[in-house]
């Protein structure tokens, strides 16, 4: 009989995609935040464990919290579900905005580099007509590396978006639509 609860927990853990055992609901939230569950900050430990668990999972996840039967409170669980969904949606929107801003900055660098290159080409092509060969040659020497640097930095930013941003975006995209359940053990 003593092994029956352990077997039930093992069955639940095997049946769901992400299962976390909680002693109390506080395990989900930051110890330093005294606000109610519907406003409280999530625990870094919880988020790290959720990221680790969700890393190799598909998009339609179920996040199941196993809570001692004596600690269950359905009203608190609804508040917690709402808070988790709000957190995941907010952070997904935030990270997608950061990625878009990063890529926009990359495009601006490419455009600036292209404009510098065009100005350099114009200066070098018109240097004979103004009789200022030495000045324009000096400007060309300065503008050539500036143009290339801006273009290549922009292309690098565009192609190689930081991996932590991409992994955070993938995590929050999965978690934005996660099915959250609480189960007694």
HELIX and SHEET records of a PDB file:
HELIX    1   1 UNK A    4  UNK A   15  1                                  12    
HELIX    2   2 UNK A   25  UNK A   28  5                                   4    
HELIX    3   3 UNK A   44  UNK A   54  1                                  11    
HELIX    4   4 UNK A   69  UNK A   71  5                                   3    
HELIX    5   5 UNK A   74  UNK A  130  1                                  57    
HELIX    6   6 UNK A  133  UNK A  159  1                                  27    
HELIX    7   7 UNK A  163  UNK A  176  1                                  14    
SHEET    1   A 3 UNK A  18  UNK A  22  0                                        
SHEET    2   A 3 UNK A  62  UNK A  67  1                                        
SHEET    3   A 3 UNK A 179  UNK A 184  1                                        
END                                                                             
